[in-house]
Amino acid sequence: MIEEAREVSLRPSSFDGLPLRWLCFVAFLFVMLATIVLPARAADGQFVAHNTPTYASTAKNLGAEDPSQTIEVSVWLNPHNRAALDALASDLYNPNSPNYRHWLKSSDIASRFAPTAAEAKIVQDFFESHNLKVISVGPNNFYVRARGTVADVENAFHVQLNDYQVGNKVLRANASDPYVDGPAAALVQAVSGLDSGGFAHPVDLRPASPSSIAPSSRTDLAHAASAADANFFQSVCFTGLKTEKHTTNGTYPEATYKGNGYYSPTPGCGYSPSNVYAAYNLNGLYAEGYNGAGQTIVIIDWCGSPTIQQDANVFSKRFGLPALTSSNFNILNVPGPSACSGVDMEINLDVEWSHAVAPGANIDLVVPPTSDFEDVDEAVYYAANYGLGNVISGSYASPEFFVPDTEMSKENLISEIAAVSGIATNFASGDSANYATDFIPPCASVPADLPYATGVGGVSLALNADNSIAFQTGWESQVSSLIDGGVIYDPPRPLNFYGFDGGSGGGPSGFFAKPSFQASVPGKYRQVPDVSWLADPFTGAVVLISEPTQLPQQIWYAVGGTSLSTPMFSALWAIANQEAGTPLGQAAPYLYSMPSTTITDIVPYTPGHNLTATIEESSSVTNNYDPSETLAVIEPLFGDFYSVIWDDPSAENTAFTVSFGENYHMKVGVGWDEVTGLGTPSDAQAFADWFAPTGSEK
């Protein structure tokens, strides 16, 4: 069940340990500064606390934003009776409550918890009095959106908007919390749009060769493993024990590499729907007649892809799936027309694989105009408010470090509205582990961290020739160079920073308290993820997408990331709703009480042969490297992993080592862990059958 979502802040105080007289002086100074900065009319207003991104206090300030630039901002209003809403949210998921699964309608939320039209009008008046044009009022008056120049926005909220260098990004943000004057002040929950932060798709394309691996090329089709036909991909990714010997122009140094092999010839490994059906016993569900019929999966993806329907139908025809037509596929542009265009691998991945797992379900593709928090959150709220489907799938993420506290609170409210309406919101946990290699403080991903959402992580999957599961590991991979063009590296060296190539996001939230359904999970804060599924691009899925500049235009790729696991799980959740015969609502509260027959715990994998290296520098000097050393790890790994030799198919005498189930950033263990959550639905039939209405109510 869900307990009240208590938001907490872990941000340290800069005044800890100061004497009382200094604290009093600092407080007096703040008051004096406030009276200088704010006009007299602001005396009846108040600050919107914690509405500033954390990086604004640490990142390099590049200077003031152009005051003439036009931007849009939204004021989200406080709901009414929030404590009652939280209590009801808990009640609706309590099997012992008379309110169990008595979901609310939008009209119920409007009458009991929504801001009033009069309150929205006060916010409208606030905007207009500051020369900002109101462009929309959200459903049930939860937000008011306005447009104006940076100068007018700064004046309205008494803030300075600057550009900041954050890693390799330049982001606009307010330097301090906004201040709202007049009667609107008491109504404001969050001000969105002051900063230019947005979400990113954690889609991860497997490269065609190791030499093309780079963080910037993970979504670059030009460097990805591709083929003109899905048949060209292999379903058995690993070749078993092998030994390779290399010399340097026929002399020393000489290297002998012994261990497992990764299938190297282009295009390499990539799974089809039939592979996944057999591996996870989806065939058992389909034989029972459950395929998502009568359900709608809502996919949130910005920009749009002009060829998505024709691509998805070629994908469907290739694998014997029903065609997507106007009767089962719908595209909605919310909250407005797209501000970007072009083909988008994320959209193809989400649509094709949610359709593959739940071929009987309808799909509503909801397309926000941009990836900005403001646009994406409004799209999710639209889908929840109008009940487009029982499952909302969002393959996107942002580090908590980039998101103001008020934004996270607002997003949690949106997912809470969905949860009390019987709608699940499922979000990707990200592909950067805990973001340690992104040069920001380790953190979890938003919105997978929301207490009223379900976070979906990822695993690596190895299949046998009969499509049975050989093994599953938590997804975290490192790639290191062994030999490059005949040059032997002694010792092996990481291919990039730390050698990290990607991995399932997870870990504790720095903001949200732990919900009651995670009572058995360590720590005090919301932990991510809840569940996992296929995500490693080295054991990824095939996706079809059009490339107008190539012939043939439609190309198959090997794709992974938690962008894959999320629509797959959302589709399975739609089937569970179908079998239950009633909307189930948020997935996470159920997952933690399901038996082991429905969710397979992913534990460290102990392989028989990990890759080792023996390098002879001369007849008298030999260096031996164990699997960790061959992987060129900087620090010791947690437990076991599986490593292979990957011969570059595009270059002679070039080979790399790749790890699977490595525990470098985060640890996989028995029970819930921060890489795989509770595990994977390895028997999809048993997973969905658990929700069948026969027998005692779950």
N, C-alpha and C positions, 0 to 999 in steps of 0.2 A: 504494500500500500504506500501511498505518498504522504509524507508528513509536510507540515508547513515548510515552504522553501525559505529558509532564513539566509539572507545575504550577509556575508561578513567580509571585512577588508583585511588583507594581510599587509597592506602597505605600511612600511615602518614610519614612525614619527621622527622628524628631524630634531625634536626637542627633548628626546628621552635623556634623562639624567641632568637636565638643567636645573639650577636652583630656582625656588619658587619666585624670588624677586625678579629673576630674568624672564620667567614665563609670564609674569604679570606685565613686565615692560614690553615683551613681544606682543602680548594681547592688546595692550594699549596702542602700540605702533600700528597694528593691523586695523584697529578701529579708526585711527587718525587717517591712515591711507585710504580706507574705504570712504571716509567723508570727503576726501580730496578728489578721488576718482569718480565717485558717483554723484549725479546731480541731486538737487534737493528733492525732486519729485520721486526719487527712488527710495525714499525713506520708508515707504509702506510696502516695499518689495522684499525679496529674499533670493539668496543664492540657490542654484540647483547643484547641490553638492555632488562631488565625484563624477562630474560630467566632462572631465578633461582626460584625454589619453595619457597613460603613464609616461610614454616616451617624451612628452612635451617638456618634462623637467630634466631630461638627461640627454636628448638628442641635440645635434648641432642645429642651431637656429640659423636658417638661411636668409632671414629677413621677412618683412611684412608681405602678406599676400596683396596682389593688385587690388586696390580699393574699388576699381570700376568693374571688376569681374562679376558676372551674375551667377549666383548660387541659389540653391533651394534648401530650406530648413523646415523641419517638422517639430511641432510641440506635441508630445504624447501626454495625454491627460491621465491623472490618477484615477484608477477604478474606484467605485464605491464599495464599501463593505469588504475590503480586501481580506480581513481575517475570516470572514464568513465564507468567502470564495475558497480560501486555502483549506478551511475545515471541510467544506463540501468536496473539494478535490480529493481529500484523503478518504472521505466516506464513500465516494463513488467506486473506489478500488478495494474496498473492504468487503470480502465475501459475507461477513457476518452482519453487515449493515442493511437495513431495509432500503437504502438508497443505492445499493450495489448495481452498477451499470445502468442506472436511470439517468441517462445522459441528458444534458441541457440542450435546448434549441437556441438558436441565435436570439429569438425573441425573449427567452428566459434570461439570457445574459444581459440583454439590453435593459430589461425591467428591473433586474436585481443588482447588477454590478457596473453597468456602463455609465460613463459621464453623460450628462444631459445635454440637450440641444442648447440650453441657455448657457451652460458652461463652455461649450464649444464656441458660442457666439462671443463670449468674453475674450477667448483667445484670438478669435478673428479680429476683434476690435483692437487688441494689443498689437497684432501685426500691422493692421492698417494705420494705426496711429504712429507707427514708426516707418511709414513709407514702404512697407512690404506688401506685395499683392498676394492675397489668398488664392490658391489654385485648386485646393480640394479639402474636403472634410471627410475623414475616414468613416467607414461603416460603424454605426453605433457610437459615433462621436469620439472614438478613442484617440484620434489625432487630427491636427489641423496642419496643412502644409502650405508654405508661402514661398515666394520668389522675390529676390531683390539683389542689390549690389552688396559686395563685401562691406563697403563703408556703412551702408544702412543696417546690415546684420550686426556689425560691430557696435553700432550705436544702440540698436534695440536691446542687445544682451550685455552691453558694457564689457566687451571682450576685445582682445587683440588677436587677429588671425594671422599666423605666421606659417611659413614653409619650413619643414624640418627634414634633415637628412637622417633617415632611419634605415640602416643597412644600405641596400642598393636602391631604396625607394625615396622619393621626395613626397612627403605627405603634408597636407594642410591641417592645422589643428589650432584650436583656441589655446592661448597661453595660460588661461585661468578659467575657473568655473563661471558659467554665465550667471547673470543677475537679471531677474525678471521683476519689473516694477508694476504697481497697480494691482487690481483685483485678480489678474491672471496668475499672480505669483503662487497662490496657494493651490492652484490646479495642476501645476506642471510636474510630471514625473520625469521626463527626459526631453532634452533638446537634441535632435538628430540632424546631421548635416553640417554642423560647425566644422567637423573634421572630415577629411576626404577618404577615411579608411573604408576598406571593402573586403569582401571575401575572395578567396581563390579556390579554384577547382583542384583537389588533390588527385588528378589523373596522372598516371605514370606509364609512359610508353617504354616498352623494352627496346633498347637500342639495337641496331643491326650489327654493330660491332663494339667491343669495349672501348675502342679509341674515340667513339663519339659520345661517351658518357660525360655529362656535365650537368649540374643542377639546372642550368638555363635551357638544356635540350630535352628535358623530360617530356615536354609537350610538343616538341618539334617533330613534325611528321617527316621532315627530310632526313632525320637520323634514326628513325624508328624501323624496327623489323617489319617488313611488309611483303605481301605476295598478291599475285593476281587472282588466286583461288584459295579458298579456305583449306582445301585438301593438302596444300603444300606444307602446312604446319604439322608438327608432331605432337602426339598426346603423351608420349613417354619422354620426359625431359632429361632424365639422367641415364647415362650409359653404363654405369657400373665401374668396377675397379679397372684402372688402366695405369700404364707406366709410360712416361715420355722421357726421352733423352735428347739433350741439346748440347751443341758445342759452339764455341766462338770461332768461326772460320776453320773448323776442324781441329782446333786445339783448345787450350785452357782459356777461361774457365769452362768446365763441363758441368752440366746440371742434370739431375735425375729427379723427376717429379712423379710421385706415386700417390694415387688416390682415386676418387670418383671423377667421372667426366660429365660435363654438361653438353647436351646435344648442340653441336656447333653449326652444321651447314645451314645456310640461309634458306628459309626465314626462321628455322629453329622451332621452339616449343610454343604452342598456343592451343587452348582448349576450346572445343565447340560445345554447344548446348548438350548434345548427346553424351559427351564425356562427363559433364557436370550432373546430368540427370542420373546417370548410373552411379557415379561416385557418391552422391548424397541422397540416393534413393528418392529422388523426385518422381521417378517412374512409378513407385508405389502409390504416391498421391494421385497421379494422373489416372492410374488404374481404378482407384476408388471413385473417380469422377470429380476430383477437386483440382481445379486449375485457375482459380481466381474469378470464375464467372460470377457476375452480379456485383463485383467490386470495382472500384476506381482507384488507381494509383496516381497521385498528384506529384509530378516532378517539377521542381523549381530549378530553372536554368536560365541565366541571363543571356541576352543578345539574340539568341535564335540561330537556327541553321537552315538555310533555304532548301536543302536537299534531304531533310531528315525523313520525310515520309517515304520518298522513293528509295532512299538507302535502306530504311528499316524494312521495306517490303521485299527488296532483293535479299536481305539477310533472312527474312521470314521464309521466303520461297526456298532458299538454299537449305534451311533446316526444318522444313515441313510445318511451319507455324502459320496461324491465320493471318491474313493480310490486315494492315491497319487502314481503316476507311473512316469516313465521316461518322459512322455509327459507333466506333470504338476508340477514336483518336481525335483529340481536340487541342488546338493551340490558342492560348489566351495571353494577350499582352497586357500585363499588369505591373505597375500602375499607369503605364503609358507605352507608346510605341518604342521599339528598340532603338538605342543610341549607338549600336554597333552592329556589324553584319559579318557575313562570311561563314564558311563551314566551321563547325565546332565539334571536336572529338568528344567532349564531355556529353553533349546532348545525344549524339549517336550512341555512345556507351550506355547512358541511362535508359534511353528508350528501348534499344535493342535487347539489353539484358534484363530489364524488368519484364519486357514482353516474353523473353525466352523462358524465364522462370514461372511467370503467371500468364500463359498465353490466352487465357479466357478473360482476363481483366481488361477493363477500359483504361485508357491513359489520358490524363489531362496534363499537357505540357504548359506550365505557367511561366511566362517569360518576362522577368523584370527588364527595364531598359538598360540598367548597368549593374555592376557587381557591388555598388555602394551599399553599406549597411541600410541606409534609409530606403532604397528601392527594394532590396531583397526582403527586408522585414515586412514591408507593406504587402508584398506578394504572398508571403506565408500567411499573414493575417487575413488577407482576402480569401485564400483557399480554406482557412479554418472557419471564418465567419460564415461563408456561404456553403460550407459543407460539400465541397467539390468531391471529396472522397474520404474513405476511412483511413487512408495512409498518405502521408506527405513525406516525400523523399528528397533530401537536400544533400547533394554530393559537393559540399563546399565547407570551408573552414577558415578561421583566422586565429592566430595566437591570441590568448587573453591579453597579452602585453599591448596589443594594438587597439583594444576595445575599451572605451570608458565603462565604468561600473554601471552607469545609468542605462547604457545600451544593453548590457547583459541582463539587467533587471527587466527592461522592456521586452527583450526577446524571450525571457522566461515567462513573462505574462502572456505573450502570444502563444507559447507552447502550452501554458496552463489552460488558456481558453480552448485550445484544441483538445487537450486531455479531458476536460469536463464535458466536451461535446462528443466524446467517443472517438476521437481522431488521434492517430499516432503521428508524431513528428520524429523522423529518423534522420540523423546527421552523421556525416563522415568524421572520423576522429583525426584525419590528416595523415600525411605521408612523410612527416619530418620528425618522427619519434617525439621527443619532448622539446624540439626546436633548439637544442644545445648547439648544433652546427650552424644555426642561422644567426649566431652572435647576438642573441637576445636572452634574457633570463629564461630558464626552463619553465615551461608552462603547458597547460592543456589547451585544447582547441575549443573555440566557440563556433557554432552552438551545440556541439556534441556534449558540452559540459552542463547543459541546462538540466536542472532537476526534473523538469516536466517533459524532457525529450529522451530519446534513446541514442546513445553513442555507438557507432559501428566501426570496429577496428578490422584488422586484416591478418591473414595467415598465408604461408607458402604451402602449396599442395603438390605432392608427388603422386602420380598414378602408375599403376601396373598396366600391362598390356590389355587386360580385360576391363579397364576403367575402375577397378577397385582402388581404394586409397592405400598407397604404400606407406605414406606418412604425411603428417601435417606439422608445421612448426610455426611459431610466432614469426611474423614477417619483420625482419630487420636484416639488411644485406650490406656487406662491405665488399668492395672490389679492389684488388691490388695487382700490380704488374709483376709478372715473373720474368718474361723475356719480351723484348720489343725489337722487331726487325733483326733478330739474331744477337742482340745485346742482352746478356743475362744480368739481372739485377741481384746483387749479393750485398746485403739481404734484399728480399722482395720489398717493394715500396708501395705505399697507398697511391691509388690512381688520382685521388683528389683529397681535399681536406679531411683528415681522419679516415679516408677510404670509404666514408659513409655514402651509400647509394640510395637509401630510402628505407622507410620502416613505418609500421603502424603507429599512429599517434596515441598518446595516453598519458596517464598520471593524474595527480590531484589538481582540482581547481584551486586557484588562489583566491576565489571569491565566494563560491556557493558552498553552504554547509551540506553535509552528507544527508541525502534523503533517507527515510526510514527503510525503503526497500534494499538499501545497501548496508543494513545494520551489521552484517557479517563481514563486511569489507574493511580492511585496515584504514586507520586515519580518521580525521574529523571532517574532511571535506569531500565534496562530490568527486567521485573517481570515474575516469574514462579509460577504456570503453566499457560497454555493458556486454556486448556480444561481437563476434567477428565472423568473417567469411573470406572467400578467396580475394586476394589483393596483390600478391607479389607479381610484378610484371614478368619476372623470369619464369613464373608458372601461371601466366595470365590467360585471358580469354581473347578470342578473336572478335574483332569489330570491323564493320564495313563502313566506309565513308567516301564521299565523292571529293575528288580533287580536280577542279575544272581545268587546271593547267597540264594535266597528265593524260596519257592514253595507255590503257583504258582509264576512264575517269574514276571508276569505283575500285578502291584498293582495300585489301584486308590488312589489319594490323594486330599485333600482339599487345594487349593493353592490360594494365593493372591499376593499383592504387585503391584506397578506400572509396574512391569514386566508383569502383566496381562492386565492392562488397555491400555498399549501401543500397543501391537499387535491387540487388539480388535479395538482400534481407527484407527490404520493403515489399517485394513481390511475394516472398514466402509469408510475410505477415498478412498480406491481402488474402492469401489462401487460407491461413488460420482463421481469419474473420469469416470467410465463406463457410468453412467447416463448423465454426461455432454457431453460425446462423444468426449472429448478432454482432454489432460493433464491439470490439474488444478495448479500444482506446489505446493509451500509451503502452508500448510493449514492455519496457523495463521492469515495472512492478511485478509482472508475471514471471519474467526470466529467472529471478533469484529464488523462486520456489519450485521450479520445474525439475523433474528427476533427471538423473544422469543418462537415461535412455534417450532423452530428447536433445541434450546439449553435451557435446563431447569436450571434456577438459583438454586443453592443449598444454602439454608439459614439455620440458626440454627433451629433445630427440638425441638418443645415443646411437650414432652410426657405427658401422663396422670399419669403415675406411675413410678417414679424413685425409686431406691432402698434406703431404710432407714433401720437403725438398732436401736434396743432398747436392751441395755445390763444391766441386773440387777446383780450388784456385791453382793448384800445382800438384805434382805427384806426392807432395808431403803435407799439403794443407787442405783439409776438408772441413766444410762447415755444414752442420746438420740443423734443420729447422723443423720444429714441431708444427702442428696445424695452426696454432695461434701466431707463431712467428712467420709462417708462410703467408698468413693473412695480413701480416705487417700491422698488427694492432699496437696501439701506443700504450694502452693500459690493459690489465688482465680482463678477460671476459667472464661473465657470470655463467658457469655451467657449460653444458655441451652445445655443440652446433654441428652443422653439416657443411662441408666445404668441397668444392669441385674445381677442376681445371677447365677453363673455357678457352678453347683455341679460337683465335680471331679468324672468322671465315674470309675476311677481306685482306689479310696480310700474312705473308709467310713468316715462319719462325717468330710468331707473336702469340703469347698466351697469358692468361690472367687467372687469378683465383677468385672465386665468388663464394660467399657464405650464405647459409640459410639457417634461420633460427638463432642467429648470433644474438647474444645478450650483452650489448655494449652500453647503450644508453639506458635501457630499462630491462627489467628482469621478468622472464617467463617462469611460472612456478605452478605448483599444484593448487587447484581452486582458482578463484578470481586472480587475474594479474593485469598489470597496466599495459600489456601489449595486446592480449587477446580477450580481455574481459573474462566472461564465464566460459568461453570456448566457441565452437561452431555447431550449427545444426547438422551434424554429420548424417543423421537419419531424418530427412525432411518429413517423411511420412509420420514417424513417431512424434516429431515436433508438432505438426499440425493436428494430428489425431488427439493430442492431449487436450485440445480445446473442443472436441466433439461434445455435444450437449448430453450424450447418453451417460448414465451413471450419475454420481454426485457432482454437483456444480463445482467448478474449479474456482 
